[in-house]
Each structure stands twice: as structure tokens, then as C-alpha cells.
């Protein structure tokens, strides 16, 4: 697991994407290998269904990545709204990725930042559903609402924020 601390002003969508791709490199490599194999077999057998299957998998894997990118970037955008956060810790490992704020926030601010991550992904999912209703790609984004359940970090942060609504909390000390 890699844990890196960045100043909040230095965190960009590109940085999050780079860290996210690294943490999921094994599944992405498998998807790229599958796409390559399907494309090669489609070229050898002149069967377009194999190419479509590989392309379908590649598009769904990219939507999965984009869903998490929007999710984490929405958290960072929310943190930038409030002046209590100075740094961000990016924690990434195999199939694990999180952006952890360092600083002080009021409970209501913690609740808003917790909601913004899944909320941003759900908003993109709704937009995809409107633009391409039969694609099923929107579900990769809409499923992020699950992260507001209490056994996920966003759900725990939401409960913490609601319980300490007006209190100022030291949010993280890595």
C-alpha cells in the first residue's frame, strides 16, 4: 500500500487518475490483454463479434475507472470549498484507493464532503442515462451511491458529520 501526502492545492484530476490506475493496474492489464486477444482473434477469424466483445469490456472497464475518478475528484472539490483542509493523503493499494483530508472541518462540512463523492458519480451516471439510456454504462456511476452505507468510509464520514454537526473536528492525522 502506498500512502502519499499532498498539499490540497497540488491535487489534480491527473494525479488522482495516475494513483487510481496504479492501484488497479492488475485488473486494467487483464482488460487490456483481453481486448488485445479479442482483437487479434477477430482479425484472424474475421469475426466482428469478438472485436465487439473486447471493445465492450474495455468500455465498461474505462467507465468503472471514470466512476472512481469522478468520485474521488468530487471529494477533493468539496474539500477545496472549505478552508480547514491543508493537505490530502492519497492512500492506494491493490484494489483500494482513498483520498483522506488532513485538517479541521465542522461536522456539516464533513457530511457535505462525504456526500459529494458518490453524489458526483451519481450525477454523471444520471447524465449518461439521459444521453445513452440503453448502454447500461450509467450503472458504473450510479452504483457509487452504495458508498454512503455505514460500512464504507463515506457512510462513516457522513454519520460522523451528522453527529458532530456544529462541532469542529480534527479530521485526519496520518
N, C-alpha and C positions, 0 to 999 in steps of 0.2 A: 504494500500500500504506500502511495506517495502522498505526503502532506506538504503543501507549499503555502506560504503566506504572501499575499499581495496587498499593496495599497488599493483601496477601493477605486480610486481614480484610474488605476492602471488596468483594471479588469475590463476586458473587451469580449465581444462575442467570439472573436477569433481565438482568444486564449481559452475560453470555455470549450469551444469546439475542439481545439487541439487536445486538451486534457480529457475530454469526453471520448474522443476517438481512441486515445491511448488506452483508456480504461476498458474499452470494449473492442480492443484490437483483435482478439481471437474470434469472436463471432463475425466481425466485419471481414476478416480474412477468409473465413469459411464461406461467407456470402459471395465474396469476390471470386473465390475458387469455383463455387457452384455456378456463378454466372459465366465464367470463362469456360467451364466444362460444357455447359448447355449451349453456349455459342459455338464452340468447337464441334460438338456433336450435330448441331443444327446445320453447320456448314458442310460437314461430312455426309450427312444423310439427306440434305436439302429438305428438312422437316422444320417448318416455321414454328410449330408448336413448342419445340424445345427452346427456341430462342425466346419466345413469349414467356415461357415458364421462368427462365433465368432472369429476364427483364422484370417480370412480376415480383420475384423475390428481391431483386436489387432495389426496386422502387419501395417496397414495403420496409426493407431494412433502412433505407435513407429516411423514410418517414418516421420510423422509430427513433433514429438519431436526431432528426429535426424536432421531434416532440420533446425530447430531453433537453435539447439546446434551448428551445423556447422556454421551457420550464425553468431552467437554471438562470437564463438571462433575465427572465421576468423577476426572479428573486433579487438579482443584482440591481435591476432598475428600481425596484421597490426600496432597496437599501439606500440607493442614492437620493431618494426623496427625503430621507431623514438625516439629520446631521450628527447622530450619535455613533454612527459606524465609521471607523477609520480604516480598518483592514478587513480582508476577506481571506479565509483559509480554504483552499481548494483541496479536498481530500478525494483521491481517486485510487481505485484498485481494480481487480478483476471483477467486472460487472457491478461496480459500486462507484458512485460519483455523488459528491455533495459540495455545496458552497455554504460555508459557515461564517456568519458575520462575527466580527470582533469589535466590541464597544458596548455602549449603553443605549437601550431603547426603552420606551414606555410599553406597557403591555398591549395597548391598542395598536402600536406600531409593529410589534412582533406579530400580532394577529393579521395585520394587513400584508406584511411581507410573506407570511406563511400562505395566505390565500392567493397572492399574486402569481406564484409559481404554477400551480395547477390551473389557476384561472387564465393565465396567458395561453397555456397549451389548449385549454378548452375553447378559448376564443378563436384560436387558429383552426381548431377542429370544426367549429361551427362554420367558419368561413369556407373551409374545404368542403363541408357538407352542402353548402349553398352553391358552390361553384362546380363541384363534381359529385352529385348526390349518389350515383351508382358505383363509385370507385371503392368504397369501404376503407379508403385511406384515412378518413376522418377519425376512425376509432383509435388509431395510434395516438392521436392528440387528446381525444375525449376521455380515454382511459386514465388520464392523469388526475381526474377528479378523485380516483381511489386513494391518492396520496394524502387526502385530507382526513382519512380514517385515523383514529388514535394510535394505531400501532405502527404508523410511518412517522418519519421526522416532521413532516409538515403538519400532520394532525396533532402531534405532541406539542409543537410550537404554537399552533392555534389554540389549544387548550390552555397552555401556559399564558399566552397573551390575554385570553379572556379572563382567566383567574386573577391576573395582576393588571387589570385594565388600565388603571391610572398610576400604577407603581412604576418606578424606573428601575430597570434590571440590568445587571452586567450580563450581557448575552452570551459571550464565549471567551474563554481564556485558554487558548491552546498551549 
